[in-house]
Amino acid sequence: MTTNPIDAVKAELSTVTPLADQLRAMQHALKREAELVAKLKQFDAQQADADRAAARKAAAITRFKNIRITGTGKGSPRMDDYTITYNVLATDFETKELVLRPGRQSLAGPAPDLYTAILADPSVLPAAIRALDADPDTAVRRYCGDKARGYVRG
């Protein structure tokens, strides 16, 4: 009995087609896996950045001690010049030990680490500044903006 070549091709095609479908599905799965691995690496990098930022913030908060903010008493409380006095842990270069050193800066432009430490304990902010906004960061920024402009807005 001779087989019809068309029937032979159809028979072979019926066995190959499911395998080809599986291969296409596997290729799609490989591509999707690569996309997901790349996305996971991106999330891991973002988490590592967030962890580093949190560690820097914690270090800044613990470095500064005895933070006090006092005004000069000149003019309105919102336009007063406020001075931050604090002690900061620093390395003594002779003894290589950590010591507390006094420091002083203007509230209109504190160092970023000191600013972080102030925001960690907003109770050190004068009441006139805390009254500017419920969020301490926004309140200090508003005070600094007013000082930079030279007048109080609204």
PEPEMO-V284179 format. One record per backbone hydrogen bond with DSSP energy under -0.5 kcal/mol. CO is the residue of the C=O (numbers start at 0). NH is the residue of the N-H. E is the energy in kcal/mol with one decimal. If there is no record, write none. Layout:
((CO/NH/E) (CO/NH/E))
This chain:
((3/7/-2.0) (4/8/-2.2) (5/9/-2.5) (6/10/-2.3) (7/11/-2.5) (8/12/-2.8) (9/13/-2.1) (10/14/-1.1) (11/14/-0.5) (11/15/-2.0) (12/16/-2.7) (13/17/-0.5) (14/18/-0.6) (15/19/-2.5) (16/20/-2.5) (17/21/-2.2) (18/22/-2.3) (19/23/-2.6) (20/24/-2.3) (21/25/-2.5) (22/26/-2.6) (23/27/-2.3) (24/28/-2.4) (25/29/-2.6) (26/30/-2.2) (27/31/-2.7) (28/32/-2.5) (29/33/-2.1) (30/34/-1.9) (31/35/-2.5) (32/36/-2.5) (33/37/-2.1) (34/38/-2.3) (35/39/-2.5) (36/40/-2.3) (37/41/-1.9) (38/42/-2.4) (39/43/-2.6) (40/44/-2.3) (41/45/-2.3) (42/46/-2.5) (43/47/-2.4) (44/48/-2.3) (45/49/-2.3) (46/50/-2.6) (47/51/-2.4) (48/52/-2.4) (49/53/-2.4) (50/54/-2.3) (51/55/-2.5) (52/56/-2.4) (53/57/-2.5) (54/58/-2.4) (55/59/-2.4) (56/60/-2.5) (57/61/-2.1) (58/62/-1.4) (59/63/-1.2) (62/88/-2.4) (64/86/-2.8) (67/69/-0.5) (67/84/-3.0) (69/82/-3.1) (72/74/-0.5) (75/78/-1.0) (75/79/-0.7) (79/81/-0.7) (80/71/-1.1) (81/106/-2.4) (82/69/-2.4) (82/84/-0.6) (83/104/-2.1) (84/67/-2.8) (85/102/-2.8) (86/64/-3.3) (87/100/-2.7) (89/98/-3.2) (90/92/-0.7) (91/95/-2.7) (96/91/-3.3) (98/89/-2.8) (98/100/-0.5) (100/87/-2.9) (102/85/-2.0) (104/83/-3.8) (105/108/-1.3) (106/109/-0.6) (110/114/-2.7) (111/115/-2.2) (112/116/-2.1) (113/117/-2.3) (114/118/-2.4) (115/119/-1.4) (116/120/-0.8) (117/120/-0.9) (118/121/-0.6) (120/123/-1.9) (121/124/-1.8) (125/128/-0.9) (125/129/-2.4) (126/130/-2.1) (128/131/-1.6) (129/132/-0.9) (133/135/-0.6) (134/138/-2.5) (135/139/-2.5) (136/140/-2.3) (137/141/-2.5) (138/142/-2.3) (139/143/-2.8) (140/144/-2.5) (141/145/-2.6) (142/146/-2.5) (143/147/-2.5) (144/148/-2.3) (145/149/-2.2) (145/150/-1.1))
